[in-house]
């Protein structure tokens, strides 16, 4: 196993442990999803998001979209 493969496996394992602990303790604001929702103001109570919030949400959508296409095309994009 290459050092890079081992590094990714360790990274994924660490994520699994962190997320698993967060899910097990059931406290608000500890999972990755809850952090992303906070960082990108998903649960805002105001009906119309401001420009900064729109930009952050667009960057999240663009990044996740690119990553999905990148994985599905074998790196062509």
Secondary structure by P-SEA (a helix, b strand, c coil): ccaaaaaaaaaaaaaaaaaaaaaaaccccccaaaaaaaaaccccccccccaaaaaaaaaaaaaaaaaaaaaaacccc
